[in-house]
Amino acid sequence: MSAANSLAAKVAAVSPPSLTPASFNNDQSLYMLNLFLMTAGFFLGVMMVGKQVNRIWSQRLFDHPLDPVTLYRLILTCAAAALTLRCGAEALYLWNWNSHEPATVARAVMAKRWIDPIAFGFALIWMTVSTLGEPGIEHQLRKAPLPVDMWSRWPALARALGVIIFSFIAAAAAVLLR
């Protein structure tokens, strides 16, 4: 079935022309907030997945698959992948909303419906590995007091802050310039 003939396209076509999907009740500020958060969540998730996959790959010769640090990285990767896919699917839908192009809306809705179960799969893996690995990870973390100097890591968030600011500007421009 083509997107233009789908039920989603038909619903979008018969809906009154609007700058926002019907679920936002024409509240552009709520639409902008969701567009901003879903866009930022997608890009921040991509950054986290990339960082964790890079760490897993670079340490593959040193870390055993069942080492606590490997499980920790897998947990973070799966959680970030679930966030990335879920936020990305919603951002795709919100960025493609156009009441004058129902086929485009239908494609975005269908993509979202296919991506959501994959995101849920990553969330299930994240929760499963967390549950199964928790005793061993906690045991390792309690062996020696390891002071964590979080203040020295604040500069590492600068790029993420840039992504958040850019996502807000893009969402604001998209909503305000319609």
C-alpha positions as CSV (number, residue, x, y, z in Angstrom):
1,M,0.0,0.0,0.0
2,S,1.3,3.4,-0.9
3,A,1.7,6.1,1.7
4,A,-0.6,8.4,-0.2
5,N,-3.5,5.8,0.1
6,S,-2.9,4.8,3.7
7,L,-5.3,5.5,6.6
8,A,-2.7,7.9,8.1
9,A,-2.7,10.0,4.9
10,K,-6.5,10.0,4.7
11,V,-6.7,11.2,8.3
12,A,-4.1,13.9,7.7
13,A,-5.9,14.9,4.5
14,V,-9.3,15.4,6.2
15,S,-8.0,17.1,9.3
16,P,-8.4,20.9,9.3
17,P,-5.2,22.6,8.1
18,S,-3.0,23.2,11.1
19,L,0.6,24.1,11.8
20,T,0.7,21.3,14.4
21,P,-0.5,17.7,14.6
22,A,-4.0,17.4,16.1
23,S,-2.6,16.0,19.4
24,F,-1.0,19.4,20.1
25,N,-4.4,21.1,19.9
26,N,-2.8,24.0,17.9
27,D,-0.5,24.8,20.8
28,Q,2.7,25.9,19.0
29,S,4.7,26.3,22.1
30,L,4.1,22.7,23.1
31,Y,4.9,21.6,19.6
32,M,8.1,23.6,19.6
33,L,9.1,22.1,23.0
34,N,8.5,18.5,21.8
35,L,10.3,19.2,18.5
36,F,13.3,20.7,20.5
37,L,13.4,17.8,23.0
38,M,13.0,15.0,20.5
39,T,15.6,16.5,18.2
40,A,18.1,17.1,21.0
41,G,17.4,13.7,22.5
42,F,18.1,12.1,19.1
43,F,21.4,13.9,18.6
44,L,22.6,13.4,22.2
45,G,21.7,9.7,21.9
46,V,23.7,9.4,18.7
47,M,26.7,11.0,20.5
48,M,26.4,8.6,23.4
49,V,26.0,5.5,21.3
50,G,29.0,6.5,19.2
51,K,31.1,7.2,22.3
52,Q,30.2,3.8,23.9
53,V,30.6,1.8,20.7
54,N,34.0,3.4,20.2
55,R,35.0,2.5,23.8
56,I,33.8,-1.1,23.4
57,W,35.6,-1.4,20.1
58,S,38.9,0.2,21.3
59,Q,38.9,-1.9,24.5
60,R,37.8,-5.2,22.9
61,L,41.3,-6.8,23.2
62,F,41.5,-5.9,26.9
63,D,38.0,-6.3,28.3
64,H,36.3,-9.7,28.7
65,P,32.7,-9.8,27.5
66,L,31.5,-10.4,31.0
67,D,33.7,-7.8,32.7
68,P,31.7,-5.3,34.7
69,V,33.0,-2.5,32.6
70,T,31.9,-4.2,29.4
71,L,28.4,-4.8,30.9
72,Y,28.3,-1.1,32.0
73,R,29.2,0.0,28.4
74,L,26.6,-2.4,26.9
75,I,23.9,-1.1,29.3
76,L,24.7,2.5,28.4
77,T,24.8,1.7,24.7
78,C,21.4,0.0,24.7
79,A,19.8,2.7,26.8
80,A,21.2,5.4,24.5
81,A,20.2,3.4,21.4
82,A,16.6,3.1,22.8
83,L,16.5,6.9,23.5
84,T,18.0,7.7,20.1
85,L,15.6,5.6,18.1
86,R,12.5,6.7,20.1
87,C,13.4,10.4,20.0
88,G,14.5,10.1,16.4
89,A,11.3,8.5,15.3
90,E,9.2,11.2,17.1
91,A,11.5,14.0,15.7
92,L,11.1,12.5,12.2
93,Y,7.3,12.7,12.6
94,L,7.3,16.2,14.0
95,W,9.8,17.6,11.5
96,N,7.7,16.1,8.6
97,W,4.4,17.4,9.9
98,N,2.6,19.3,7.1
99,S,-1.1,19.2,6.9
100,H,-0.9,20.0,3.1
101,E,1.3,16.9,2.4
102,P,-0.6,13.9,3.9
103,A,1.6,11.3,2.1
104,T,4.7,12.7,3.8
105,V,3.0,12.6,7.2
106,A,1.9,9.0,6.5
107,R,5.5,8.0,5.6
108,A,6.7,9.6,8.9
109,V,4.0,7.8,10.9
110,M,4.8,4.5,9.3
111,A,8.5,4.9,9.9
112,K,7.8,5.8,13.5
113,R,5.7,2.6,13.9
114,W,8.5,0.5,12.6
115,I,11.2,2.2,14.6
116,D,9.4,2.1,18.0
117,P,9.5,-1.7,18.4
118,I,13.3,-1.7,17.6
119,A,13.7,1.0,20.3
120,F,11.7,-1.1,22.7
121,G,14.0,-4.1,21.9
122,F,17.1,-2.0,22.9
123,A,15.3,-1.0,26.1
124,L,14.6,-4.6,26.9
125,I,18.2,-5.6,26.3
126,W,19.3,-2.6,28.5
127,M,16.9,-3.7,31.3
128,T,17.8,-7.4,31.0
129,V,21.6,-6.8,31.1
130,S,21.1,-4.3,34.0
131,T,19.2,-6.9,35.9
132,L,21.5,-9.8,35.2
133,G,24.7,-7.9,35.6
134,E,23.8,-5.7,38.6
135,P,25.1,-8.0,41.4
136,G,28.5,-8.3,39.7
137,I,28.8,-4.7,38.8
138,E,27.8,-3.5,42.3
139,H,30.3,-6.0,43.9
140,Q,33.1,-4.6,41.7
141,L,32.2,-1.0,42.5
142,R,32.3,-1.7,46.3
143,K,35.7,-3.4,46.3
144,A,37.8,-0.2,46.7
145,P,36.7,3.4,47.3
146,L,37.0,5.1,44.0
147,P,36.6,8.8,44.3
148,V,34.8,10.3,41.3
149,D,35.9,13.7,40.3
150,M,32.9,14.8,38.3
151,W,33.8,18.5,38.3
152,S,36.8,17.9,36.0
153,R,34.5,16.3,33.4
154,W,32.2,19.3,33.0
155,P,34.0,20.5,29.8
156,A,33.1,17.1,28.2
157,L,29.5,18.4,28.2
158,A,30.3,21.4,26.1
159,R,29.5,19.7,22.8
160,A,26.3,18.3,24.2
161,L,25.3,21.8,25.4
162,G,26.0,23.0,21.8
163,V,23.7,20.3,20.4
164,I,20.9,21.3,22.9
165,I,21.3,25.0,22.0
166,F,21.3,24.3,18.2
167,S,18.3,22.0,18.6
168,F,16.4,24.7,20.4
169,I,17.2,27.3,17.8
170,A,16.2,24.9,15.0
171,A,12.9,24.0,16.6
172,A,12.1,27.6,17.4
173,A,12.9,28.7,13.8
174,A,10.9,25.8,12.4
175,V,7.8,26.7,14.4
176,L,8.1,30.5,14.4
177,L,8.9,30.8,10.7
178,R,6.0,28.7,9.4
